[in-house]
Amino acid sequence: MSCFRRILQFIRAVTARVTVDDGKYISTHLNAEQQKLFFAMSVVDQAHSLRTAYKIERLIIEDKRGVDREFLIRCALLHDVGRKAGDLTIAGKIFVVLITSLAPNFADKMEINGNRALYVYHHHAELGAQEIQRIGLFKEAKIIAKHHAPPKPDDPLELKLLRIADNGS
């Protein structure tokens, strides 16, 4: 990821907020049980997930292949629920990104030795999929579990769109 994108990520993180209109959007697309998972994330991740959902809306309009809009919005809003508030602070994320980029072998050793921030950073997609399965969203869990996995030619369109929206948010 470019230095500019990392700086933009940082600015978005320190200015993150969820507005009243965002709250209405969330309640339109997530039921009470799903909202519990959403609001268990940090405000930074909530704001990122909202940007991802809004980007999904634009991608669906541009992509005329007929995807399930509500399904994809739900996936976008819930794709990072594996990172709960407190798991990965802004400072923790900066540390994780730097250590993973600059010293990947050392980062691997730290993760193996129980560094929670590194573990959550690297495994939040699978952790989130487990949480989502617990509330019966099995189809969404399949997509969310793979949103950071290397792309494959036979990936479903929904997964491809989620990746595009996630990377651009």
Secondary structure by P-SEA (a helix, b strand, c coil): ccaaaaaaaaaaaaaccccaaaaaaaaacccaaaaaaaacccaaaaaaaaaaaaaaaaaaaaccccccaaaaaaaaaccccccccccccaaaaaaaaaaaaccaaaaaaaaaacaaaaaaaacaaaaaaaaaaaacaaaaaaaaacccccccccccaaaaaaaaaaaac
